[in-house]
Amino acid sequence: MDVKGMKPTLLMLLTQVIFAGMNILYKLAAHDGMDLRVLVAYRFLFGAAFIVPVAFFLERKKRPKLTWTVLFFALLCGLFGGALGQNLFLEGLSLTSATFASAIINLLPAITFLVAVCLRLENLGWHTLGGKVKVLGTLIGVGGAMLFTFYKGPNITIWETNINLLKLTSHDHPSHSSEGGNRVLGIILTMISCICYSLWLILQAKAEEQYPCPASFTALTVSFASILGVVSALCIQRDWSKWKLGWNIRLLTVAYAGILGSGIMFVLIGAVVAMRGPLFVAVFSPLMLIIVAMVGSLVMDEKLHLGSLLGATLIILGLYVVLWGKNKEIKKNNQLVPEDNKIFEDQAREESKDKNNNELVQEKNVNDENHANQIEITIIPSTET
């Protein structure tokens, strides 16, 4: 695979690194007592303040006309991929546990694949090798994510450090009950948030067809998400002390999540969706688990287990299998293009040949007509004499 073909993969790896850093900061900010709904609102406010001027100057010469359809797509993306998806996930996280929430959100590749196939944005291709490999890789990745989440096993120490960033925060966040009906409600909310993220990726693919400007569309999406996020946070959290930001982990978290998480990451995801489709983006999501677990074991005194390593191995294996299947599919499509071009060239050649023959026939008819006129002119004077 050439460098150009590796570009989507490298962009998604960068996206998962950014996303992992954002989730680590989320954990530190929540440990410091920050309301997560307020965090979501600030995240999209910072993201809009960053990406709107960047998109205005970056794509000012190639930006197509803005239509009501594009605005509607941006509103839906801001709802599903922004305020609604984020708040549902955080609410489900508070009602259940990080384990359950992570396990359900790891179903994102499978859900995205099913929805994309139903909407014909992804070709199942079950009778082709590439199609079978994509399905197999998706199942391997989901299985690895589940193993990573649920199976612990013995502790494994790769590199021991004495750093614990959680000790730097105040640890005054409220506790949530996860018993009985609340647990069921939390699982349902987390599942709905996973469906929201899948719809967001698919809407990105549809919007790219009508508005091929990732930065400008991200600016619209994040702007709508900021409005929805602020309104929802104000409806639930009216204690103004929870909205205060200082020179602390809270400001760092909302700035990082807004500029990198909502600004740059949304642009990268939109670009990769346009290049490879929503499934390609979704299969990278379990990598965030691996990165967070590795960093957490180094700087937050979290423990790695045998299940973490086995699950991580399956996640990476599933990712490679999906990428291999996608590459086979792309090669097959590229092989079909020259044949189609040859057919079009043959048709054009035949049409050109017919056109030349018609021109020759018309020219011959004109010459015959001129010759007949000359004969008539010659005969008429002779009859008068």
PyMOL commands that set and color helices and strands:
alter all, ss='L'
color gray80, all
select helices_A, chain A and resi 3-31+36-58+68-95+98-105+108-118+129-150+165-168+181-210+214-236+240-243+249-276+278-282+287-299+306-384
alter helices_A, ss='H'
color red, helices_A
select strands_A, chain A and resi 155-156+304-305
alter strands_A, ss='S'
color yellow, strands_A
deselect
rebuild
show_as cartoon
